[in-house]
């Protein structure tokens, strides 16, 4: 029985690391806001919210929208989808310098 628990724990670690490698990169400038459709994903968890403002908003009747605004330069990750049996999206967010206006 103990070996089955160990195998399950190892499989969970492998699945988690696979998710981490499959992060979708988002580039957002300081002061800029971007949106991504995340389907039925519910729940939000970010590593560092000092460099971004995030929101998960109900979009259409069948989807939610992940909204990111750049606050200061840096890189962080956000997981959209923390509720069991719902979709999960992992985003690696790169906040870059504000674009120069002409």
Beta strands, then each sheet from edge to edge (+ up, - down):
strand 1: 24-29
strand 2: 33-37
strand 3: 44-46
strand 4: 52-58
strand 5: 64-70
strand 6: 74-80
strand 7: 89-96
sheet 1: 1+ 7+ 6- 3+
sheet 2: 2+ 5- 4+
end
